[in-house]
């Protein structure tokens, strides 16, 4: 086990340096013998590491010369532009477009680049089924009884234990279980806002958050973001006197996949503490990091209970189980009261099963495989986009999560591309879905949570061909 740990640690360390640009195209890597001596592993282990990196197209061998960083054409693609939403209150929801895209959910006849969840092929389905059976035997009355209002104790203890990885230092008493992360966000917003209040969110933003805020009668102010570092803190500072609450996705926000630097997260936490404005933190994607270490959260720097940390296993383990939670800080009693009114109890059987899955270490083993697969998928997508999409296409460089953001030349309207692609059994998420303003019409989000196959690659190439045709037709007109 120690040998396997070292193998993965060395391989991922080299991969991270290549993907981050520390090691550049053509750079020579240390020799097999040198790495063996440096890390105290066998020659065969180092050879396995290089074979692994070769299979991911990150390195290439040259006879009699050693191993070198491969040409990574996709890293030469430019980043999308930083968003520049107007600092106005917006409510122009693209309902028709959102409804069209999400009506395809579960349609097995389509290649669903549009739905941001991991495919069942990437999930430990057989192991989860065993946990459900086991939980039904262990729980009183087979799991048919109501849970305590705050939620399954075993599950809450496991979430609290896992918070140590990002310096959250939570206890089971700090956590309330919910029916997925969206339910957690809903409870937080219902508890802390009233119709007419102003909420600040990132732009672009997950469509479900946009729909939720508008359904509660809130006025939305979208904040500019950078595709690598996230929200523009100077803009955020300038609007603090104008807002009543804020909802952020600091770790691997969908659709851009950025991770706000820890220094900025600390600054954000201190800013909201200073103004005594609640900050709701959606950390759904925090466990799907492509680097060696899990990133911190804004909650890591919360000193007065002002940050409500929400998450779930919907994007990592089981979307349909609807298992989520919130650590609401000083707002715990308000959240408990609303949970009692709206749901009484979480699902006993499912929460017990997921708690067991986390407790046995199976979850972390699954996450390691999932992270590796998603990062490789991103690289595979990016290579095809670099080779087959229109000249001038830009893509994000996600540091984790399930999303890849594509920015086309201005001539391409992705709402039209959606209709065009659907004729070829391909579904995408047009950029206009991720905003309430008149922006991102030439952008789209692609889910990288699909199992990579030759057929998936062919569909992605076809999507590139369709977008090229649209650009040509636009030029002809």
C-alpha positions in Angstrom: 0.0 0.0 0.0 2.9 2.4 0.8 4.5 1.6 -2.6 1.2 2.3 -4.4 0.9 5.6 -2.4 4.4 6.7 -3.5 3.7 5.7 -7.1 0.6 7.8 -7.2 2.2 10.7 -5.4 5.2 10.9 -7.7 3.1 10.5 -10.9 0.6 13.1 -9.8 3.4 15.5 -8.7 5.0 15.4 -12.2 1.6 15.6 -13.9 0.7 18.7 -11.9 3.9 20.4 -12.8 3.4 19.7 -16.5 -0.3 20.9 -16.5 0.5 24.0 -14.5 3.4 25.0 -16.9 6.2 24.6 -14.3 7.6 21.9 -16.6 7.3 23.1 -20.2 7.1 21.4 -23.6 10.5 19.8 -24.4 11.8 19.9 -20.9 13.9 16.8 -20.0 12.7 14.9 -16.9 15.0 13.3 -14.4 16.3 9.9 -15.4 14.8 6.6 -14.1 17.8 6.0 -11.8 17.7 9.5 -10.5 14.0 9.4 -9.6 14.5 6.0 -8.1 17.3 7.2 -5.8 15.5 10.5 -4.9 12.3 8.9 -3.8 13.6 5.5 -2.6 11.5 3.5 -5.0 12.5 0.7 -7.3 13.5 1.1 -11.0 10.4 -0.8 -12.0 8.2 1.6 -10.0 9.7 4.6 -11.8 9.2 2.9 -15.2 5.6 2.3 -14.3 5.3 6.0 -13.5 6.7 7.1 -16.9 4.4 4.6 -18.6 1.5 6.1 -16.8 2.5 9.6 -17.8 3.0 8.5 -21.4 -0.5 7.0 -21.5 -1.8 10.4 -20.5 0.2 12.0 -23.3 2.1 14.1 -20.8 5.6 12.7 -21.6 7.3 11.0 -24.4 10.5 8.9 -24.5 13.4 9.4 -26.9 15.7 6.4 -27.4 19.1 6.9 -25.6 18.0 10.3 -24.3 15.3 9.8 -21.7 11.9 11.2 -21.1 10.7 14.7 -22.1 7.5 16.8 -21.7 5.2 16.2 -24.7 3.9 19.0 -26.9 0.7 20.0 -25.2 -1.1 22.0 -27.9 -4.2 22.5 -25.8 -2.2 24.5 -23.2 -1.5 27.0 -26.0 -5.2 27.7 -26.4 -6.0 31.1 -24.9 -8.1 31.5 -21.8 -11.7 32.8 -22.0 -12.1 36.5 -21.3 -12.8 37.7 -17.8 -16.5 38.3 -17.4 -17.7 41.9 -17.2 -21.3 41.9 -16.1 -23.0 45.2 -15.5 -23.4 46.1 -11.9 -27.1 46.2 -12.1 -30.0 44.2 -10.6 -30.9 41.5 -13.2 -33.9 39.2 -13.6 -33.8 38.3 -17.3 -33.9 34.5 -16.8 -33.4 32.4 -19.9 -36.3 30.0 -18.9 -37.0 28.6 -22.3 -33.3 27.7 -23.0 -32.8 26.2 -19.5 -36.0 24.1 -19.8 -35.0 22.8 -23.2 -31.6 21.7 -22.1 -32.6 20.1 -18.8 -35.6 18.3 -20.5 -32.9 16.0 -22.0 -31.7 14.8 -18.6 -31.6 11.0 -18.6 -32.1 10.7 -22.3 -29.8 7.8 -23.2 -30.2 8.5 -27.0 -28.1 11.7 -26.6 -24.5 12.4 -25.8 -25.2 14.7 -22.8 -22.3 17.1 -22.7 -24.9 19.4 -21.1 -25.7 17.8 -17.8 -23.0 18.4 -15.1 -22.9 15.1 -13.2 -20.6 12.2 -13.4 -21.7 9.2 -15.5 -22.8 6.1 -13.6 -19.9 4.3 -15.3 -17.6 6.4 -13.1 -19.4 5.7 -9.8 -19.0 2.7 -7.4 -22.6 1.4 -8.0 -22.1 -2.2 -6.8 -20.4 -1.1 -3.6 -23.2 1.5 -2.9 -25.9 -1.2 -3.4 -24.1 -3.3 -0.8 -24.1 -0.4 1.6 -27.9 0.1 1.1 -28.5 -3.5 2.0 -26.2 -3.4 5.0 -27.9 -0.2 6.3 -31.3 -1.7 6.0 -30.1 -4.5 8.3 -28.4 -2.2 10.8 -31.0 0.5 11.3 -33.9 0.0 13.6 -37.1 -0.9 11.7 -35.0 -1.3 8.6 -34.5 2.4 8.1 -38.2 3.2 8.0 -38.1 5.5 11.1 -37.6 9.2 11.1 -34.0 10.4 11.7 -33.2 13.1 14.3 -34.0 16.5 12.9 -30.3 17.4 12.6 -29.6 14.2 10.7 -27.8 10.9 10.8 -25.1 11.0 13.5 -22.6 8.7 11.8 -22.8 10.6 8.6 -22.4 14.0 10.3 -19.4 12.7 12.2 -17.8 11.6 8.9 -18.4 15.0 7.3 -16.9 16.7 10.3 -13.9 14.5 10.2 -13.3 15.2 6.5 -13.4 18.9 7.2 -10.0 18.6 8.9 -8.5 18.2 5.4 -9.4 21.9 4.6 -9.0 23.2 8.2 -12.7 23.4 8.8 -12.5 22.0 12.3 -16.2 21.2 12.4 -17.9 18.8 14.8 -21.0 16.7 14.2 -23.1 19.2 16.1 -22.1 21.9 13.6 -23.7 20.0 10.6 -27.3 19.6 9.4 -28.2 17.1 6.7 -30.3 18.1 3.7 -31.7 16.7 0.5 -28.7 17.6 -1.7 -26.8 20.8 -1.9 -29.6 22.7 -3.6 -31.9 22.0 -0.6 -29.1 23.3 1.7 -28.8 26.5 -0.4 -32.6 26.9 -0.4 -32.9 26.6 3.4 -30.1 29.1 3.8 -31.7 31.7 1.5 -35.2 31.2 2.9 -33.8 31.6 6.4 -31.8 34.7 5.8 -33.6 36.7 3.0 -36.9 38.2 2.1 -38.3 39.2 -1.3 -36.5 42.3 -2.6 -33.2 41.6 -0.9 -30.1 41.9 -3.1 -27.8 38.8 -3.5 -24.4 38.9 -5.1 -23.3 35.9 -7.2 -20.4 35.0 -9.5 -20.8 35.5 -13.3 -21.1 33.0 -15.0 -23.1 31.0 -12.4 -24.8 27.6 -12.2 -28.4 28.0 -13.7 -30.0 26.3 -10.7 -28.7 29.0 -8.4 -30.1 31.7 -10.7 -33.5 30.0 -10.8 -33.5 29.6 -7.0 -32.7 33.2 -6.2 -35.4 34.5 -8.6 -38.0 32.1 -7.3 -37.5 33.6 -3.8 -38.0 37.1 -5.1 -34.4 38.2 -4.7 -32.6 40.8 -6.8 -29.4 39.5 -8.4 -26.2 41.3 -8.8 -23.6 39.5 -10.9 -19.9 39.9 -10.1 -17.0 39.8 -12.6 -14.8 36.7 -12.5 -11.4 35.7 -13.9 -11.2 32.2 -15.4 -8.3 31.2 -13.2 -8.6 33.1 -9.9 -12.4 33.6 -9.7 -14.3 36.5 -8.3 -13.0 40.1 -8.6 -12.6 41.0 -5.0 -12.2 44.7 -5.7 -15.6 44.7 -7.4 -17.0 42.7 -4.5 -15.7 45.3 -2.0 -17.3 48.1 -4.0 -20.8 46.6 -3.8 -20.8 45.4 -0.2 -22.9 48.4 1.0 -25.5 47.5 -1.6 -26.1 43.8 -0.9 -27.9 41.8 1.8 -26.3 38.4 1.2 -23.8 36.6 -1.1 -23.6 33.1 -2.6 -20.2 31.9 -3.9 -18.7 28.7 -5.3 -15.0 29.3 -4.6 -13.8 25.7 -5.4 -14.2 24.7 -9.0 -17.2 26.8 -9.8 -19.2 25.5 -12.7 -18.9 26.4 -15.5 -15.3 27.9 -15.3 -13.7 25.4 -12.9 -11.5 28.0 -11.2 -10.3 27.8 -7.6 -10.1 31.1 -5.7 -6.7 31.3 -4.0 -6.6 30.7 -0.3 -5.3 34.3 0.3 -8.4 35.6 -1.4 -10.7 33.3 0.4 -9.4 34.6 3.7 -9.9 38.2 2.5 -13.5 37.3 1.5 -14.2 35.8 4.9 -12.9 38.8 6.7 -14.8 41.2 4.4 -18.2 39.6 5.1 -17.4 39.4 8.8 -16.6 43.1 8.8 -19.9 44.0 7.2 -21.8 41.3 9.1 -23.4 40.0 5.8 -24.0 36.3 5.5 -22.0 34.4 3.0 -23.4 31.1 1.7 -20.5 28.9 0.4 -21.4 26.1 -2.1 -18.5 23.6 -1.9 -20.2 20.8 -4.0 -17.0 20.3 -6.1 -14.4 20.8 -3.4 -13.5 17.1 -3.3 -12.9 16.9 -7.0 -9.5 18.6 -7.1 -6.9 17.9 -9.7 -3.9 18.9 -7.5 -2.3 16.9 -4.7 -4.2 18.7 -1.9 -7.8 19.5 -1.3 -8.3 23.3 -1.3 -9.4 25.3 1.7 -12.8 26.9 1.8 -13.9 30.4 2.9 -15.3 28.5 5.9 -11.7 27.7 6.8 -11.3 31.3 7.8 -14.7 31.8 9.5 -14.1 33.2 13.0 -17.6 34.3 13.9 -20.0 31.8 12.3 -21.0 34.1 9.5 -20.4 31.6 6.7 -22.9 28.9 5.8 -20.9 26.0 4.2 -23.0 23.8 2.0 -22.1 20.6 0.0 -23.3 17.2 -1.1 -22.2 13.9 -2.6 -24.3 14.6 -5.8 -21.3 15.4 -7.9 -18.9 12.9 -6.5 -20.8 9.7 -5.5 -24.5 9.5 -6.1 -26.6 12.3 -7.8 -29.9 10.5 -7.2 -29.4 9.9 -3.5 -29.9 13.6 -2.7 -27.5 13.6 0.2 -26.3 17.0 1.3 -25.5 19.1 4.3 -24.9 22.6 5.7 -22.7 23.9 8.5 -24.7 27.0 9.1 -22.6 28.6 11.9 -24.5 31.1 14.0 -27.7 30.6 11.9 -28.2 26.9 13.0 -31.5 27.4 14.8 -33.1 29.2 11.8 -32.0 26.4 9.4 -33.2 23.6 11.8 -36.6 25.4 12.1 -37.0 25.5 8.3 -35.9 21.9 7.8 -38.6 20.8 10.3 -41.2 22.8 8.4 -40.1 21.7 4.9 -38.9 18.1 5.2 -39.0 16.9 8.9 -36.3 14.4 8.3 -33.6 13.3 5.8 -33.8 9.8 4.3 -32.6 7.5 7.0 -31.5 4.5 4.9 -29.6 6.5 2.3 -27.7 8.7 4.9 -26.7 5.7 6.9 -25.4 3.9 3.8 -23.4 7.0 2.7 -22.1 7.4 6.2 -20.8 3.8 6.2 -19.2 4.3 2.7 -17.3 7.3 4.0 -16.3 5.6 7.3 -14.7 2.6 5.6 -12.4 4.6 3.4 -14.2 3.5 0.2 -15.1 7.1 -0.6 -11.5 8.4 -0.6 -10.4 5.5 -2.8 -13.2 6.3 -5.2 -12.4 10.0 -5.2 -8.7 9.3 -6.2 -9.9 7.3 -9.3 -12.6 9.9 -10.1 -10.2 12.8 -9.9 -7.7 11.1 -12.2 -10.4 10.2 -14.7 -11.8 13.7 -14.8 -8.4 15.3 -15.3 -7.6 12.9 -18.1 -11.0 13.7 -19.7 -10.3 17.4 -19.5 -7.0 16.8 -21.3 -8.6 14.6 -24.0 -11.4 17.2 -24.6 -8.8 20.0 -24.8 -6.7 18.1 -27.4 -9.7 17.6 -29.6 -10.8 21.2 -29.2 -7.4 22.5 -30.1 -7.3 20.4 -33.3 -11.0 20.4 -34.4 -12.7 23.6 -33.2 -12.8 26.9 -35.0 -9.7 29.1 -35.0 -10.0 31.6 -32.1 -11.7 29.2 -29.7 -10.7 29.7 -26.1 -11.1 27.2 -23.2 -10.9 27.3 -19.4 -8.2 25.4 -17.5 -10.3 23.8 -14.7 -8.4 23.0 -11.6 -11.1 20.5 -10.6 -14.8 19.8 -10.9 -16.8 18.6 -13.8 -17.0 21.5 -16.3 -15.1 22.9 -19.2 -16.0 26.4 -20.5 -15.6 27.0 -24.2 -15.6 30.5 -25.7 -16.1 30.6 -29.4 -15.4 33.5 -31.8 -18.2 36.1 -31.6 -19.9 34.8 -34.8 -21.1 31.6 -33.1 -24.3 31.7 -31.1 -24.3 28.6 -28.9 -28.1 28.7 -28.5 -28.3 28.1 -32.3 -25.4 25.5 -32.0 -27.5 23.7 -29.4 -30.4 23.2 -31.9 -27.9 22.3 -34.7 -26.1 19.7 -32.5 -29.3 18.2 -31.2 -30.1 17.0 -34.7 -26.9 14.9 -34.4 -27.9 13.5 -31.0 -25.5 15.9 -29.1 -26.7 18.1 -26.2 -24.6 21.1 -25.0 -25.2 23.8 -22.3 -25.3 27.2 -24.1 -23.5 30.1 -22.2 -26.6 32.2 -21.9 -28.0 29.8 -19.4 -25.3 30.9 -16.9 -26.3 34.5 -16.6 -29.3 36.8 -16.2 -27.7 39.4 -18.5 -27.0 39.7 -22.2 -23.7 37.9 -22.3 -21.9 34.6 -23.0 -23.9 33.9 -26.2 -20.7 32.6 -27.8 -19.9 30.3 -24.9 -20.9 26.8 -23.8 -20.2 24.5 -20.9 -19.2 20.9 -21.6 -19.4 18.2 -18.9 -16.2 16.2 -18.5 -17.9 13.6 -16.3 -18.6 11.2 -19.2 -16.5 8.0 -19.7 -13.9 8.6 -22.4 -14.4 6.4 -25.5 -13.6 6.6 -29.2 -17.3 7.4 -29.8 -17.3 10.3 -27.3 -14.2 11.7 -29.1 -16.0 11.3 -32.4 -19.0 13.3 -31.1 -16.7 16.0 -29.8 -15.0 16.3 -33.2 -18.4 16.4 -34.8 -19.4 19.3 -32.5 -16.2 21.1 -33.7 -17.2 20.5 -37.3 -20.7 21.9 -36.7 -19.3 25.0 -35.0 -16.9 25.6 -37.9 -19.8 25.4 -40.4 -21.7 27.9 -38.3 -18.7 30.3 -38.4 -18.3 29.8 -42.2 -22.1 30.4 -42.7 -21.9 33.6 -40.6 -18.9 34.8 -42.6 -20.8 34.1 -45.8 -23.7 36.2 -44.8 
